[in-house]
Amino acid sequence: MTTPESADRRTREMAPDEVQRANRAWWTRNPMSYDWRAEISAPRYSREWFDLVDHSFLEASRPYATDRTPFDRILPLEDLRGRRVLEIGCGVGLHTETMVRAGAHVTALDLTSTAIEATGRRLALKSIDASLVQGDAERLPEGECRIMVYNREGMSARVAFWRDHVFKWRFLRHSFDETLWRSTDGFTARHYVQEQFEDLFRGSFDDVESRICGQEADALPVPRRLRRLVRRFVSEGYIRRAQATRGSFIFLTARRPAA
């Protein structure tokens, strides 16, 4: 995954409050459009800009997120009508829009003003209503939560280990955690082992389950141009099986009954 300048990342010496301030600043400068190569020429926050950003993300997430309609593998879209949903980390609002269109009453929360502005512009362009809140989600609400984090044992972490930590000699300068921070998006991208991530929730939630998921790059870990050629000869079934075993993400669902 290609990201903005990797030197602008968390270091082990930073205090927690310093990490949080820097994390907010990073995402304020780099909204979640994933247009790291500046390939989108449309004016930012125009309808065309949102369409191009959405197309790119939908294609990248398709192997793990979509069967028939966008995100139907990770969001219970058929059950959302009339329900209240808190979205933590709304980015540029694609999931917000998806859930509102499914009939949910969505409150979208994000750490940065950039994300709140982008999501607000999206909703206004498409005449969609949702509540937008800029804030720091330190406590999860009662009910059900769905969370995606980086998989420490996934393909992107393995690639980062050999490409960046070993072959670029970074192991002589810092830990593998710091290499991961520099190799992925965000100021401090945390990576977890699946079983350990589940354990974090078992003390507070009654029902916890997770699965591995990923993108085409996890199933075919070769340079992008070569992957486009190879993809023609690889079945969709193989892509789905591969991303489910060595994908770069852990998708977790946890449920807790109301007190």
Secondary structure, 3 states (H helix, E strand, C coil): CCCCCCCCCCCCCCCHHHHHHHHHHHHHHCCCCCCCCCCCCCCCCCHHHHHHHHHHHHHHHHHHHCCCCCCCCCCCHHHCCCCEEEEECCCCCHHHHHHHHCCCEEEEEECCHHHHHHHHHHHHHCCCCCEEEECCCCCCCCEEEEEEEEECCCHHHHHHHHHHHHCCCHHHCCCHHHHHHHHCCCCCCCEECHHHHHHHHHCCCCEEEEEEECCHHHHCCCCHHHHHHHHCCCCHHHHHHHHHHHCCEEEEEEEECCC
